Amino acid sequence: MVVARCHRCGASAEVYLPYARMWFCSRHFTEYVVDRVRSSLKRYGMIKLGDSVLVCVSGGKDSITLLDVLWCLRDEFSLDIKVLHVDLGIGEYSVKCREVIEKVAERYGIRPMILYVKRILGMDVGAIARRVRRSTCSVCGLVKRYLINYVADVLDVSAVATGHTLDDLTMYILKLFITQDLTQLSRLRPYLEGVPEVGLRARIKPLCEISEFETSTYVKLLGLPHVVAKCPYINPESIDLKIKEFLTSLEDRSPGLKLSLLRNYLRKLAPILMRYLGEDKVGINRCRICSQATSGEVCSFCRLISKLGLEPEEVLRRIREEVLSS
């Protein structure tokens, strides 16, 4: 029986990456992931020396990998890392997520900022969705984006880092092309410049060239705490998951297809979209109610508050209290 050997050290290998055509032992696989993220940070100009980065951590394998890799690179890039977790109030699932965040915080000796949606809005995202008759995922995304923007603005960070992987980005590229949402497609980049004058910080996706298989393997090999359970509101028949499954089936047949799709999009199509659609900064201003960034007079979050029959001043007071107490 032939034993596979690590590409870097020759020891018995545990992980094979078809797109790279390489075997790795556990140590050199995790080092390889860190090397890939380092390369992506430099290639796409995501950070500068001394940047402060707000890392958004849900508790899943992707965001835990993101935090661990950036923690490994913090001295090299002189990063000031801050951690944010939004507790959505989704029953046992959110409890498990919070437990993971607490374990991770203890591991790194950091104090994460945890914002509780139920304390802020008086109900969890599921109840909010039912009240306003919108999908839970839509409400969840709206609330999380607002709270992330608010915290990033208050903390005056250089960038907000999210755990979007290669699988996520290639899925969005195909989905937005199919739906012809070219404006959103033009903004789908590893580094999206901020607009500090209206409170928007840069957005970075350090795992843009790392697959979900790699993040799953990374946390397992390092024994990193993470939530395995999926959010109960995820629809297994959603177009997002169907597109992911389709792309994964193509990747199985042609290893490297996803990485090629992302890089070709960024090199060929993205510049054209940016040239003709602009940077989508024109018209962005501050909401007249909460002063956060919006493309209209009133932001989506404040409109949501209005539909819930809540007083904006009271909700903003609760958010401030949550931020200050974290």
Sequence and secondary structure as in RCSB ss.txt:
>XXXX:A:sequence
MVVARCHRCGASAEVYLPYARMWFCSRHFTEYVVDRVRSSLKRYGMIKLGDSVLVCVSGGKDSITLLDVLWCLRD
EFSLDIKVLHVDLGIGEYSVKCREVIEKVAERYGIRPMILYVKRILGMDVGAIARRVRRSTCSVCGLVKRYLINY
VADVLDVSAVATGHTLDDLTMYILKLFITQDLTQLSRLRPYLEGVPEVGLRARIKPLCEISEFETSTYVKLLGLP
HVVAKCPYINPESIDLKIKEFLTSLEDRSPGLKLSLLRNYLRKLAPILMRYLGEDKVGINRCRICSQATSGEVCS
FCRLISKLGLEPEEVLRRIREEVLSS
>XXXX:A:secstr
    B TTT SB  EEETTTTEEE HHHHHHHHHHHHHHHHHHTT   TT EEEEE  SSHHHHHHHHHHHHHHH
HHT EEEEEEEE   HHHHHHHHHHHHHHHHHHT   EEEEHHHHHSS HHHHHHHHT  HHHHHHHHHHHHHHH
HHHHHT SEEE    HHHHHHHHHHHHHTT HHHHHT SSEE  BGGGTB EEE TTTT  HHHHHHHHHHHT  
   S  TT  TT HHHHHHHHHHHHHHHSTTHHHHHHHHIIIIIHHHHHHHH  S TT EE TTT  EESSSS H
HHHHHHHTT  HHHHHHHHHHHHHH 
